[in-house]
């Protein structure tokens, strides 16, 4: 079974995944009256589990409504002591060295992992643990906030695999890590 760590995320045209105070409202800048899926369900079918940061987990918990993930969620945190009661059957806290954590999850049968959250994605990239990125670019300039990418210890080559136009306005690009 192939192990694969996948990023699936949306960003503004200027590269931000949230506004300065964590705002996500710009992600709805393109009308979607028919609630078209923009690849999320296809991703859920491909993955075995999610690894997300504490901030992303907290944001998702505050969305209200139905829990959006049909797969196990591992919350990467060194500070969170326990999952809030109403989500205890939805998520598990994990921490430690990323490469060891991924190896542990792989050995437990979680081979395809969806990596989510700004700091978490950046940490995985710094360790060269991302194999695929699916990045949707919203046609809006935010001007500041949380950037998708941070500093890296070295250049990283990626192969552009596919571009899609979603809802007539959003570009979704897929990249595979080129380690050759």
N, C-alpha and C positions, 0 to 999 in steps of 0.2 A: 504494500500500500504506500503510495507516494504521500509524503508529508508536504503540506503547503500552507503558508501563512499569507493571508489575503487582507488587503486594505480595501474597504468600500466606503467612500466618503464624498461629501460635496464640499466645494469651496467657492468663494467669490472669485471674480475675475482677477482680483489683486492678491489672491492666495490665502485668504483667511477662512477658517472653519467656524468661527464665531466672532461676534463683535467684542469690543473692549470689556464688556461686563458679562460675557457669556451669551449674549443674545443670539438667537438662531432664526429670528423672524425673516431675515433676508433670504433664507432657504425657500421661502414661499413666494418669492418675487415673480415667479412664472405661474400663471393660473393653471390649475389642474382640476377643472370642474368635474371630470369623470373619475377622479382619483386613480389615474393610471399608475400602475406600478412602474417604477423606473429601474428595475433590476433587482430589487430587494428580495423578492420571492425566489427568483432564480438563484441568488446567492444563498439563501436559507436552505435550498435543496442541495447545494454543493458542499456545505460545511458540516462539520461535526459538532462544533462548539464555538463560543465567542470568548475572547479575552478583551476586557475593556478596563479602562482606568476608573479610579474612584469618582472623579468629577463627572465623567460620562455616565456612570452608573447612577449617580445622584440626580443628574439631569433627566435620565430616562424614568427614574422613580417618580419624579415630580410632574411628568407629563400627564398623569392620570389616565383613565381608560384602561383598556385591556393591555396586558403585558405583550410587547411586540415580538418576542423571540420564542420560537418553538424548539430551540436547542439549548443545551446547558450554557450558562453564563458564568465565567470565572472573572472575578473582580480583582484586578491587580492593585494592591494597596499595602503600604507599610503602616498606615495610621488607622484605618477602619478596623474596629474591634469586632463588630458583628453586623450582619445584614439586618436591616429593619424587619420587624416581625412579619409584615405583610408580604415580604419578598424572600423570606427564608427558604421557600421551596423553589425559588427561581434562580438563585445565584449562590456562589461559593467564593469566599475570600481566598486569594492566593498571593504569595510574594516570593522573593528570592531572586537569584541570578536568572535572567531571562532564558539563556540557553538551557539551563537545567530545568526550568519550569516547562519550556516547550518539549524537551525530551521526556519529562514525566507525563505530560498530557498525551504525547504521542504514544507512549508505552501503555497508557490506559485506554487506547483506542480512539483518541481524538486526533486524527491525522490532518484534517483540513480545518484551520482555525481562522476565524474572522477577527482581525485585530482592529479595535476601535478606540478612539479618543486621542486627542492631540498629543499629549505628553507620552502616551503609550506608543503611538505610532512612531514618534521621534526616537524613543528609546529603542524600539525594535529595529529601526533603520540604523541607528548608531552601532548596533550589534550585528548588522547585516542579516537580520532574521526575517525580512519581508521578501516573498517570492513573486507576489503579484499585487498590482494596484489598479483599482477601478475608481477613477476620479471623475466626478461630475462637476463641471464648471458652470456656475450660475452667472447669468449676464448682468452682474451688478458689481460696482465698486463699493467696498465697505469703508476703506480708508484707514482701518486699524483694527486690532483685535488679536485673536489667537491664530498664528500662522500654521499652515499645514506642515511646513518643513522647517527644520532648525539646522544648526550646524552639524556637519558630519566629519568624521576623522579622515575620510578620503572620498574621491570621486566614486560615483556608482553609476554604471551603465544600465540602461533599461531598453528593452525592445518594445517598440510600439506595436501592439497587436491588432487593435481595433478602435475605431471611432464611431459613435452613434450620435444622432441628433434626437433628443427627447423633447416632447411637447413643443417642437418647433423652435426651441430657444436654448436648451441645455445641451452642452456637448459632454459626452461621457467617453472617456478614453481609458483603454485597458493597456497596461504595461506589464511585461514579465521581466524579472531580474535577469540580467545578462552577466553571469559570473565568469564567462569564458575569457 
